Amino acid sequence: MLKQKSVRALCVFALCMSLMISAVCPVFAQTESVGLVVQDDSWEMTVPQIRVTTENGNGTTLEKEDGYQNAQIKITDTDGSVLESDCTIKVRGNTTALSWVTKKSFTFKFAKKKSVLGMAKGKKWALVANTFDPTILRNITAFELAKELGIPYTSDYKVTELWVDGDFRGCYILFEPIQVGKERVDLDVEGNDGKKDFLIEYEAQRVESDVTYFTTNDLRFIASEPESPDEAQLSYIQSTMDSIISTLKTGSREEIEAKIDVPSFAKYYLLNEYLKTYDFDMSSVYFYYKDGKLYAGPPWDYDLSAGNAGPDDTTSRARATIRPTGSHADTRNLYKYICHNLWFIEEVRAVYRDHYDFISHIPTDGGFLDTQYAKYSDVFARNFSIAGWYIGNRWINIMRKPDTSYAANLSFLKNWCAERNTWMTTRYDPLAPCYLVGDTDGNGEVTINDVTAIQRILADFETDEDAAKRGGVDGIALNINDASCIQRYLANIETPYPIGEKRFVKPL
């Protein structure tokens, strides 16, 4: 006779397999929780497990207005290592924190900074429920793409399974939240010599009592860090943003590049244009000011991206984000002031070219989405079967109504991403031939030989139209100034021209 533990394990396995094979069970929940208390050894642990025990035993019924609650937390990694500690925990989020949303996200906080599951030390941590994403893959895709693009301070994360007061709550992603710190977003918000860094979040309309807002050029932001700025700090942040936006509107390329970090803006744009993030004109859009320049990012909150907006939402934002064709991010927040510049779109195009293989591989059969599903399929199955997050008769109208099987929802996401990449390839033509500005001889790098090549062309020793185009760094007919500028570049002396940058032969 099988032991009780083995019987339980076989039952769980059969239930998970039934979900994946039959593709009959719905996959999304806004109904009452039907959590099931499951012991550590009920299945093979393939992702870290987190168990929270609240002091009052009310963790599964917490609402955002309840604030932080005292709790104990036990985090077990797949290698058997365990972190146990006192903490406080609260419901996090905005739409996902509404009273009728039963699978809520949480923030938990330690008294002192701790490393969790190998991630950098921090006091605060975010447990994201992915309530509105029936694939649980959109945030994973967004953050892996952000890391691939090299967007600074992109949060690290771990896919986990969560228990709250003994109730199995299913799959959660543990994220490093966006906050200032040496191991998070490394800013000097206190400042030195009058130069202060800050972190802001674009927030179009939401109002919360404990948040500081400011408006500039009809754009509304949260002053995130310093968290509670005094009058002088807020005035400094607002005047700095006023100056930056004024430059974005009317400034030259050189003036704009003195105000913002163009590479981070181009990467952040590509991420949000590709995924067509619904919130990009609403909230969860961060910018930070560091060492005298504004940077775009870090990224946050992508469950309502990649076609997951709802057709019942009649706003232009929703209509734009549902379909995989057409542009979206270029008319939102700060980007509506910069995307009219051809040189900026060329920067985006160069980033797209550099990461085209990764992006095009996301939706292919056996590609990124399939690989991630294969990695976490047992975890996702338990989220929908054992944790009981079945599809119900309520979902928020800004989201797409989920299909009734995981396979169908994954298929929709793959198809949407494939069509999106097709449209973006047509729009940006990232595979067009390109060259380095100043690489006169076309060998893939800028060296003193390129100066010699210019001199030979000007002396009529050689005739090469392509070489003249590559060597003409000042934007006019090839001349001796181009050679001088390349020499200055090689001597690490600043020049006003984009020497060493990629330029496409075929302009947009």
C-alpha positions, -999 to 999 in steps of 0.1 A, spaced: 0 0 0 13 34 -9 21 58 19 -3 87 24 24 112 13 29 93 -20 -8 92 -26 -11 129 -21 18 135 -45 3 114 -72 -31 131 -69 -14 165 -73 5 153 -103 -26 139 -119 -45 171 -114 -17 192 -130 -14 169 -159 -52 169 -164 -51 207 -166 -24 207 -193 -36 178 -214 -73 184 -215 -71 222 -218 -106 223 -204 -101 240 -170 -103 278 -171 -72 296 -161 -80 330 -145 -96 341 -113 -115 370 -100 -138 348 -79 -135 338 -43 -103 320 -34 -104 283 -31 -70 279 -17 -58 245 -5 -34 239 24 -6 218 9 25 206 28 62 210 17 65 175 4 33 174 -17 52 179 -49 88 182 -61 99 218 -55 110 234 -88 109 270 -77 115 287 -43 86 285 -18 75 314 4 54 310 35 40 340 53 23 337 86 6 369 98 3 379 134 -35 381 133 -40 353 108 -58 376 84 -33 376 55 -57 361 29 -83 389 36 -60 419 37 -70 450 19 -47 479 9 -61 502 35 -51 478 62 -15 488 58 14 468 71 8 437 93 33 420 115 43 386 101 68 358 100 83 348 66 100 316 56 117 315 22 130 281 10 152 280 -21 154 250 -44 189 241 -30 173 237 4 186 269 19 161 287 42 157 323 52 134 329 82 127 363 96 102 387 112 87 411 86 57 433 79 35 427 49 8 447 31 -13 446 -1 4 465 -29 -7 479 -63 -35 500 -75 -60 483 -98 -48 449 -86 -55 460 -50 -92 466 -55 -114 448 -31 -129 424 -56 -95 412 -68 -89 381 -46 -54 372 -58 -36 403 -45 0 414 -47 20 421 -16 50 441 -3 69 427 26 96 446 45 124 435 68 138 457 96 172 454 80 184 448 45 186 411 36 196 392 5 167 370 -7 172 341 -31 206 354 -41 194 388 -51 210 420 -38 202 431 -3 171 452 4 145 459 30 115 460 7 104 432 -17 75 429 -40 54 397 -45 36 403 -78 5 382 -84 2 387 -122 -35 387 -116 -45 401 -150 -21 379 -171 -35 344 -178 -1 333 -191 20 347 -162 46 353 -189 43 390 -198 63 404 -168 89 377 -173 92 386 -210 94 423 -203 121 420 -177 142 396 -196 140 418 -227 149 448 -205 180 430 -193 188 420 -229 186 456 -239 207 467 -210 182 491 -194 199 504 -162 187 491 -128 162 466 -142 149 447 -112 160 411 -106 132 386 -99 124 350 -90 94 329 -99 80 315 -66 51 297 -50 34 314 -21 15 303 10 -3 329 33 -14 317 67 -13 281 54 -34 289 23 -17 281 -10 -19 312 -32 -2 299 -63 25 314 -85 39 348 -75 70 366 -89 93 380 -63 107 413 -75 132 438 -63 110 469 -61 120 502 -77 135 522 -49 167 542 -43 196 523 -27 231 512 -35 219 478 -46 187 491 -63 185 524 -81 218 540 -71 211 577 -67 224 605 -44 191 621 -34 207 642 -7 230 657 -33 264 673 -31 275 708 -43 238 715 -51 236 686 -75 208 662 -64 195 630 -80 158 620 -79 134 593 -90 100 602 -105 70 582 -118 46 593 -145 11 592 -131 -17 606 -152 -46 607 -128 -46 585 -98 -47 603 -64 -33 589 -31 -31 607 2 5 599 10 20 607 -24 36 639 -36 26 649 -71 38 677 -94 28 688 -129 50 702 -157 40 709 -193 7 691 -186 25 660 -176 18 648 -140 45 629 -120 50 614 -86 81 625 -67 91 590 -57 126 597 -42 131 617 -21 99 599 -8 85 629 10 103 659 -5 102 692 13 92 724 -5 127 732 -16 133 696 -29 101 696 -48 108 730 -64 142 717 -75 127 686 -91 100 705 -109 123 732 -122 148 706 -134 120 688 -153 106 720 -167 141 727 -182 144 692 -195 110 691 -212 115 726 -227 147 713 -243 130 682 -255 104 703 -272 126 728 -290 163 719 -285 189 707 -309 203 672 -308 233 685 -289 212 703 -264 189 673 -258 219 650 -254 232 673 -227 199 669 -208 190 632 -212 208 599 -215 197 591 -251 208 554 -250 185 547 -220 156 566 -237 160 546 -269 161 512 -251 132 520 -229 112 532 -259 119 500 -278 108 479 -248 75 497 -245 68 501 -282 73 464 -288 51 453 -259 26 482 -264 22 487 -226 -12 499 -217 1 518 -187 26 538 -207 2 567 -207 -11 560 -172 14 550 -145 43 528 -136 66 547 -160 98 557 -142 125 582 -150 155 591 -128 179 620 -127 215 611 -120 247 632 -123 229 660 -142 210 639 -168 176 623 -170 175 585 -177 145 565 -188 134 535 -166 136 512 -147 108 492 -162 78 481 -141 44 464 -145 37 446 -178 7 424 -171 -15 446 -193 9 446 -223 12 425 -255 -24 427 -265 -38 421 -231 -59 453 -230 -97 449 -232 -119 457 -262 -146 471 -238 -122 500 -229 -130 526 -256 -101 549 -249 -76 555 -277 -49 540 -255 -67 507 -253 -75 506 -290 -39 513 -298 -25 486 -275 -49 458 -284 -37 454 -320 -2 443 -328 2 469 -356 8 506 -354 28 528 -330 19 536 -295 48 548 -272 58 576 -295 28 598 -284 30 591 -247 45 609 -217 80 624 -224 83 605 -257 58 627 -275 84 654 -272 114 635 -286 101 609 -311 96 635 -339 134 637 -341 147 614 -369 180 611 -352 163 596 -321 143 571 -341 176 561 -358 190 554 -322 160 532 -316 166 515 -349 202 508 -340 191 492 -306 165 471 -324 192 459 -349 216 449 -321 189 429 -303 168 417 -332 177 381 -328 165 380 -292 132 399 -300 124 378 -331 130 346 -311 105 355 -284 74 340 -301 88 313 -323 81 276 -317 107 265 -292 116 302 -286 116 323 -255 79 320 -246 79 282 -251 111 278 -231 97 298 -202 65 279 -202 83 246 -203 104 258 -173 74 268 -152 46 247 -166 41 227 -133 41 259 -113 15 276 -136 -6 245 -135 -8 245 -97 -16 282 -98 -48 274 -118 -57 240 -104 -46 237 -68 -46 273 -58 -80 276 -76 -76 307 -97 -103 297 -121 -118 320 -147 -149 337 -133 -176 360 -144 -157 392 -134 -125 407 -149 -115 443 -152 -128 459 -184 -94 473 -193 -81 437 -199 -87 412 -226 -112 384 -216 -90 353 -212 -94 322 -232 -106 291 -213 -73 272 -215 -37 280 -208 -27 267 -243 -51 292 -260 -38 321 -239 -2 312 -247 -10 308 -284 -26 343 -284 5 358 -268 28 341 -292 8 351 -323 5 387 -310 43 390 -304 51 375 -338 27 400 -356 42 428 -335 77 420 -346 66 418 -382 51 453 -380 81 467 -362 105 451 -387 86 469 -415 85 501 -396 121 503 -384 139 481 -410 165 471 -384 183 447 -409 191 475 -434 229 479 -440 246 502 -415 280 517 -409 300 535 -382 303 573 -386 340 580 -393 348 544 -405 360 557 -439 376 525 -450 347 503 -438 366 479 -417 342 481 -387 362 504 -365 374 540 -364 412 543 -366 439 566 -379 437 547 -412 403 564 -417 420 598 -416 445 587 -442 416 574 -464 399 608 -463 432 625 -473 436 601 -502 400 608 -514 404 645 -511 437 643 -531 419 623 -558 441 593 -552 409 573 -546 373 576 -555 348 558 -532 313 572 -527 306 548 -498 339 558 -481 330 595 -485 296 589 -469 311 570 -439 339 595 -435 317 626 -438 311 631 -401 300 667 -402 270 660 -424 283 680 -455 305 670 -484 337 653 -474 363 678 -464 394 682 -443 373 690 -412 361 654 -412 397 642 -409 404 667 -381 373 656 -362 382 619 -364 417 628 -351 401 646 -322 379 616 -315 408 593 -315 426 616 -291 395 615 -268 388 652 -274 351 660 -276 336 667 -310 300 678 -318 296 648 -343 284 612 -336 317 596 -346 317 559 -338 279 556 -338 260 533 -361 241 549 -390 219 531 -415 225 534 -452 187 536 -458 172 564 -437 137 560 -422 
